[in-house]
């Protein structure tokens, strides 16, 4: 049955859409169903899905993808300042501009592979960050961040006769305010875009183009010897993932019209790498799982304090409760990085394939437990659909 | 990839049906949200019968300003304790005119949530949004960077939640970026300049050449501007101004050029760990032992705090600057606060702690005066509010820009400290009238009461 589900694109999309759109309901027990975090899940999900197209398929580890996130944000905010508060032009422009930057940076960085490629992208990212932080202050407003103000020209809005008289205007999608419905509207906009982005990624994964990208990861030299020019494919993948990042950046700015240089810092670039590895490199869903986990840690774990821990362990007797709080407290609050680090270590050591590998093991285990024979193959197939290594190594015969 | 003939394909009809079902299921939160929205009159209004209200304290727990953040958090906890009628009451006993009763606010006990701003606008806004959307806070306070304060203040205006700024010294917070929902008790760079000017003239004369190292963000920019205005008004020349990134750690590359610039005064527009590092390194480079243009080389740190003095140690002795408040003040309010804070935590409060404590009490008091938590009414209660007994003498919240006006302290790093906390000596208490300015000079617009 799994095999059938996993082979059918519409069915996958249907399940995926249902899960994403119903997130406000099923995330409620985790205390993560408030609009801001939901929006973050969706937006960074797009970022990670796009990043996975480059890193997951070609194996090229870019350490500078936050650059495109930042460029997308700045472009979007400038679109709010100069053109209109409608988010559609902002998002489209964000994708175009970050795509252009991706062409240039990609063209130069892709002259090298492996660690040299990573270092080049990192260098470009640091350059972009420093530029945004201090040199280009008139465009980026430096550390303070670029914000929308009431006096901005907004040419398109002015032509449409929309005048701003009372405070700072809010972003909208053809009149419907992004912040309406207590912020849930913003989430659904991002969620719909995530679904579209995921669909495109799915299509790429299962296309001849995706296959070529995987071949590059598996053995580029061999490919070149057969007379195959890999450069254009790599550049295309790089630009696509750069545009995904631009889309995510534009969305971040659409939901909260502020762009700051810290969005481009190397830590932000590192975060998306972590998300992808944590979830499972080269798998379709993995990066999304990684995103959810990291953003959850960042927003929920970092906010726990001692009094909340006490109420959490209140079912225990007093003494035990105090011990538990003492043991747990270094790992929450400001110590959330510590927890994340531990989780990351455990995953990398025991599950090099990320959470997705863990889930595959779990499925296998359950299947064997229930006693449905021949299930191993099905699950392997599920992985095979998405992870190139397995495909190439284990299922040569089948393919 | 192989093409399986048995792959089930979903026909269009089935797909549509399923899509509609998914859409309906997904949109249910909309309806829930709508039903909820009708019952309340403003965001996070306490429900009838609710026994507690929640406040959000958003401080830097990591980064260059983490020390200040930790002390702010201590002050917030103390303020909540006092509001709920626990402890010795601290400045609640000296604050007048006070409507506080010591039984919470408007009869509801005060609870709080905390967050880490990481001294980054993005992280601070995410944290503030979590507080507003998830924890249902009525007011957000804290912050130790003006960049963050301005970013969060803008968010609070948009969300219709009160923002009682903590330590933020940039002119922009109540200048060009002022907001109706944001209030600042702390003083600003403009006031620092006005207070410091006469003392500088007296001690260093009118013929000096100044070199600025400036934190590269809104606070640094406006402080540099204000100090430049003051010193150039005295007749000083500005040799050069150099911007340095926040949290740089190593400032040696910025300090070496000073030695050959011909400047005889270094003005450090740095704060927190940045200032500790840049000052320590300047002293190590021998700047203070130098003679330039026949004068002793001097360093000025316009914005001081005791926490920084603790970090910089001996290097700070004899250096001039200003602070909003110091624990060595002897008025009733300061004494009560220092006693209460010392009893709780074993060390005297910093100026950051003081301003955060005062802000929390002022918000609570405004709610009591207004008789409601409804922000527009609370704002009106705060605008133009005059009070005393909070450690700075007679103070007024100016209605035009939500800036507090009060005396400013010019201090000097203590050359003979009697204890590990006795690090700053008050040189002059500059009266409020000397630091006042026209609210219109910075431009900006407060925006609407109702959002």
Interface residues (C-beta under 8 A of the other chain):
Chain A: X3 X4 X7 X8 X10 X11 X14 X17 X18 X21 X22 X24 X25 X31 X34 X35 X36 X37 X40 X133 X134 X142 X143 X144 X145 X147 X150 X166 X167 X168 X170 X179 X181 X182 X183 X184 X188 X206 X211 X256 X258 X260 X262 X263 X298 X299 X302 X303 X305 X333 X334 X385 X391 X398 X399
Chain B: X1 X2 X4 X6 X7 X8 X9 X10 X15 X18 X19 X22 X23 X25 X26 X28 X29 X30 X33 X34 X36 X37 X61 X62 X113 X114 X115 X116 X120 X121 X122 X123 X125 X126 X127 X129 X130 X133 X134 X146 X147 X150 X151 X154 X155 X157 X158 X172 X180 X216 X217 X218 X243 X245 X246 X445 X447 X448 X451
